[in-house]
Amino acid sequence: MAKKTKKTWKEMPPAARVGFVVVGIAQVSLMLAAQWDISKRPADQINGPKAAWRVAALINFIGPMGYFILGRKRPGAGAGAVK
């Protein structure tokens, strides 16, 4: 017979529960920050369509981090920027 590997919330140790909550709060905070930034930032300061970044920002940690790293244009990155 297979051994049960999934645990219920009550069966988890307190440290695991705290970690689960902290990671969940971090994930939701990143997603909300990305959504807020997308809504406030003009389209010409975003790489690609805003709608695509809105959808991408809903994907766990990868979406918001991808938006903050790749989606926002850097200040001074225009045609006249000094290298």
C-alpha positions as CSV (number, residue, x, y, z in Angstrom):
1,M,0.0,0.0,0.0
2,A,1.3,3.5,-0.9
3,K,2.4,5.7,1.9
4,K,0.4,9.0,2.4
5,T,2.7,11.9,1.5
6,K,0.2,14.8,1.5
7,K,-0.4,16.4,4.9
8,T,-3.4,18.5,5.9
9,W,-2.9,21.9,7.4
10,K,-3.2,20.6,10.9
11,E,-0.6,17.9,10.3
12,M,2.0,20.4,9.1
13,P,4.6,21.5,11.7
14,P,4.3,25.2,12.8
15,A,7.4,26.3,11.0
16,A,6.1,24.8,7.7
17,R,2.8,26.7,8.2
18,V,4.5,29.9,8.9
19,G,6.7,29.4,5.8
20,F,3.6,28.6,3.7
21,V,1.9,31.8,4.8
22,V,5.0,34.0,4.3
23,V,5.5,32.6,0.8
24,G,1.9,33.2,0.0
25,I,1.9,36.8,1.2
26,A,5.1,37.4,-0.8
27,Q,3.6,36.0,-4.0
28,V,0.3,38.0,-3.7
29,S,2.3,41.1,-2.8
30,L,4.5,40.8,-5.9
31,M,1.5,40.1,-8.1
32,L,-0.4,43.2,-6.7
33,A,2.7,45.4,-7.1
34,A,3.1,44.3,-10.7
35,Q,-0.5,44.9,-11.5
36,W,-0.5,48.3,-9.9
37,D,2.7,49.3,-11.7
38,I,1.3,48.1,-15.1
39,S,-1.9,50.1,-14.5
40,K,0.0,53.3,-13.6
41,R,2.9,53.1,-16.1
42,P,2.4,54.6,-19.6
43,A,2.4,52.0,-22.4
44,D,5.5,53.6,-23.9
45,Q,7.5,52.7,-20.8
46,I,6.6,49.0,-21.0
47,N,8.2,46.5,-23.3
48,G,5.4,44.8,-25.2
49,P,1.6,45.1,-24.7
50,K,0.3,45.9,-21.3
51,A,-2.4,43.2,-21.6
52,A,0.2,40.5,-22.1
53,W,2.1,41.7,-19.0
54,R,-1.1,41.8,-17.0
55,V,-1.8,38.1,-17.8
56,A,1.9,37.1,-17.3
57,A,1.9,38.8,-13.9
58,L,-0.7,36.4,-12.7
59,I,1.7,33.4,-13.0
60,N,3.1,32.7,-9.5
61,F,6.5,34.3,-8.8
62,I,7.8,34.1,-12.4
63,G,5.2,36.5,-13.9
64,P,5.7,39.5,-11.6
65,M,9.5,39.0,-11.5
66,G,9.6,38.7,-15.3
67,Y,7.6,42.0,-15.6
68,F,9.9,43.9,-13.1
69,I,13.1,42.6,-14.8
70,L,12.1,42.5,-18.5
71,G,8.8,44.3,-18.9
72,R,9.7,47.8,-17.7
73,K,11.9,50.0,-19.9
74,R,14.9,51.4,-18.1
75,P,15.3,55.1,-17.7
76,G,17.8,56.5,-20.2
77,A,17.6,53.4,-22.4
78,G,16.2,55.5,-25.4
79,A,17.9,56.3,-28.6
80,G,19.9,59.2,-27.2
81,A,21.3,57.3,-24.2
82,V,25.0,57.5,-23.5
83,K,26.7,54.2,-23.3
